[in-house]
Amino acid sequence: MTIYEMAVSAAEKGKYVKVDLSGNTLTIGKKSIICQKSDDLIARYDGDQLFGYLEQLYAAYKVSMPAKRNRHSYFYAKPAEEMTDDELATGEPRDVARVMLEAAILCYKLNGQLVWPDDKKWFIKGTDGDFVLLKEWLV
């Protein structure tokens, strides 16, 4: 089982999971995992559209079902009041969707697949203007 799979599984079970993109750490419960380059982080992404895949994870997070407790996230998600009935009924739990997105970014960064494309820019914006990756998270 990869570190990514462990984090998502823990979130699905309701455990506390925190991702620190700048510090390269992942906390599951009270156990802090300092992530380093290794083969057991996440399955390698085989396509050439990794950023597009991350945008899909963000899209799912944005319309995820709000949690009772608001946990810190690097990304914007719609509040329940702005969501359609369909989004509320079919969305992934927000804590799970957050971990899927943030842990994927961390693991792809550390396995070398997600690299900063342009030193002149300090952020990258996705096709959904709300999805933004900061340079400080990836370098």
HELIX and SHEET records of a PDB file:
HELIX    1   1 ILE A    3  GLU A   12  1                                  10    
HELIX    2   2 LEU A   50  LYS A   62  1                                  13    
HELIX    3   3 ALA A   80  GLU A   82  5                                   3    
HELIX    4   4 ASP A   85  THR A   90  1                                   6    
HELIX    5   5 ARG A   94  LEU A  110  1                                  17    
HELIX    6   6 LYS A  135  LEU A  138  1                                   4    
SHEET    1   A 3 VAL A  17  ASP A  20  0                                        
SHEET    2   A 3 THR A  25  ILE A  28 -1                                        
SHEET    3   A 3 LYS A  31  ILE A  34 -1                                        
SHEET    1   B 2 PHE A 123  LYS A 125  0                                        
SHEET    2   B 2 VAL A 132  LEU A 134 -1                                        
END                                                                             
